[in-house]
Amino acid sequence: MRDYLRLLAFLRPYRRRTALLVICVVLASSLASVGITFISPLLRIMFEEDPARVTEVQSPPSPGGAAGQPSGVAAAAPRSGIPLPESVERVRATASQWLHQRLYHGTKMEMLTRLCSWMLLLYFLKNLFDFAEAALLADLEHRAIRDIRARLYLAIQALPLGFFSKERTGYLMSRVVVDVDMMRGAIVGGATRIVSQTIMVLLAVTIVLLVSWPLALSTLLIVPPNVLLVAAISRKLRKGSHRAQEEMGQLAAVLQETISGVRIVKAFGAEAAEARRFDGRNQRYFRAFVKLKVVEALSSPVSEVLGVATAVVIVGFGGQLVLQQRLRPDLLFMFLGVMLWVIAPIKNLIKVNSTLQQSLAAARRVFEVLDTPKESEGGETRTDVCDLREALRFERVGFAYRAGEPVLRDIDLTVRRGEAVALVGASGAGKSTLVDLIPRFYTPTLGRITIDGVDVQDIPLSNLRRMIGMVTQEVILFHDSVEANITYGSPDASAERIEQAARAANAHEFIAAMPHGYQSVVGERGTQLSGGQRQRVAIARAILKDPPILIFDEATSSLDSESERAVQEAMERLMRGRTTLVIAHRLSTVTRCDRIVVLDRGRIVETGTHEELLRRGGAYRRLHDLQFATEPADAAHPRPDPELAR
Ligand code: ADP
């Protein structure tokens, strides 16, 4: 229920349309219920042999309860006995009088013509409101869906990085695409259907009670057991739908992983294993889905059996009342007509419940994402900090991805303005984690990181990240032009500045040689460029951004030597004069840095220049001998082992 109210809140901006929709729903469903009562006057006009009896007006009820000759739509009191409470009786009598004065006069042919034109008018109006209802519904629903998607997209972007390593991309994608679409049914459609069908059912119940309450009550006795049955089925449906959606999310996740990692799958000949993994998920989805459909298939037959059972009771018991002359035959037919007609709204109510449950399950998954805490939550008061004047400092920083498993411990490190610091260490030592803490991709579990003495937690995220340029090992390019990829994050750059940045990044030449120059599209994730070219586009991007702090996860040996030299030159140009932290894989980079920090299992074990550390003969020396042994010190064509460097 809370989820449902939360869904309805998305309609708040569209109050006027919603009110209009409600009016249309009420009018359309009321007219539909009234329409069905036309059976009675129709039958009377056609089959009552004595015209005088048709036009007879019912006398007001006598205190004794037995009414006079009943007539008209609501003239429902039976010929003998079965009285209604007096106030109800009066309303009914007034209604029947109203009807008599307008309908039952003149010849039978005139009455018939009059009745037909009434019916025509009534159904015309009903359909007019139906149309308005459908149009308003579609409009409102899609407005709400559009708003929810926009909110969800913003929420996903604001999620902390840690969330993305826990949830798989496909899973999140299926929430935005599939789940949001499924929510549509619940927001407006479900509510309007519930309102309209309930109105129809209530009106139908009122009508049959007025016609003959004993018959109506005995018919209605069948309803409660059926409601219980339906409730049980809908509970099963809700669970089933939740499972099927979960399975679909998992299936999408596997699919996404295989498609985006298709190179690796092919390279390792893992097609069969991946197919098995997919088959497993596919099979689970199939099972969950079929189970859901079986339960769903059960709900229609159940309500049909209810319908037939109701009809049998009416024909049996009502027929008896007619034979005993306690009920007029035309009213029995109207009763039957109303009951058969009301089956559809009842069925719809049952169905609406199942779609509503599915939609609510989808809504719950969407809300889960919306409710995940954002990566920055206020408290960022230092809007004045937007440059690095003195130093970037790690003060006794500790960090753990999972509680109790520290990845970084007691990190004390000062990087002064303009200084270049190399981070070296074995794979898994914590180098990437350490640099990820600076732009607040993660928050230190202990200690703090400061820029000129201000804790980075106090600097608004957007300001902080504007100060930092990151060139990562795995360059992410978007499926767009080279220019758009270079200007990513600085969209206002002039063509001149873009070219300058590309030249400085040693990228201008290869870009100019592409078929459409700067407008050439790079392919998804930049697959149409070589590794070195991608790196240089990323460097050009960082040069254009011109950040005071630079974080560099230096590329490994995947580049050919010419590319490597071009990348290295570009990198040096970029680093010049900037405060830089480099995760260094090449000896040449290491030696050119002002200081080297050696990390081992999350701790800083050594700090110093290349020569100092070599002389000391400690961890760096060992690392150096292992890793850089094959490289000459001024290596222009280094071949470090990427595995060791990571
Ligand atoms: P390096 O960059 O030195 O190779 P990392 O900083 O990538 O090291 O990793 C340090 C440790 O943290 C490793 O043991 C790694 O398994 C773990 N780790 C890295 N990223 C995550 C993550 N998103 N969730 C949990 N553990 C992680």
Residues whose N, C-alpha, C, O or C-beta is under 5 A from the ligand:
A	BS01	ADP	S165 Y401 V407 A426 S427 G428 A429 G430 K431 S432 T433 R646
